[in-house]
Amino acid sequence: MKMVKPINLALVALAGITFACGGGEKTSETTSTPVVVAPAKEISLEEKHQDDPIYIKGLAKLKTSDCTSCHMVERKIVGPSYADVAAKYEATDENIDMLAKKVVEGGVGTWGEIPMTPHPAVSMEDAKDMVRYILLLK
Ligand code: HEC
């Protein structure tokens, strides 16, 4: 038993050296002339849809209300991001009706414990246009 320990240590040390050499070889493989690969420019969901009439109309209506204080396009703040909402629902008439109703009446429980305030000043027609805009953001 007493002989085992030093042998093991030697093996560990050897493995360490081998590993270090392997790592060294890798860095020497990298060429001195850097290959510049320009990353494909990521276009935002907003840029992607900015010319769509549904987008333009819905966004204009959305700006007349307080939606932006709780929602952002690609980041969750108080409410879910529009992109998350768009990913969850298909833009069917049924979903548009249901979500527009929720915007007008308010609601809670689909995305968490924080409720969305009701928007009685927003007509169902305007709410539907806002929802059509949101569901486009995918
Ligand atoms: C006070 C903050 C707040 C405001 C203002 C607000 N929302 Fe929301 N919204 C939320 C929260 C929180 C949720 C998630 C509710 C839930 O979990 O059911 C939500 C959810 C939603 C959903 C998804 C509903 C579902 O059932 O999946 C839509 C669509 C939406 N909001 C649109 C709007 C629009 C359009 C406006 C502006 C007219 C607006 N919101 C204003 C907080 C807000």
Residues whose N, C-alpha, C, O or C-beta is under 5 A from the ligand:
A	BS01	HEC	S65 D66 C67 C70 V78 G79 P80 V85 L99 K102 V103 G107 V108 G109 T110 W111 G112 I114 P115 M116 T117 H119 M130
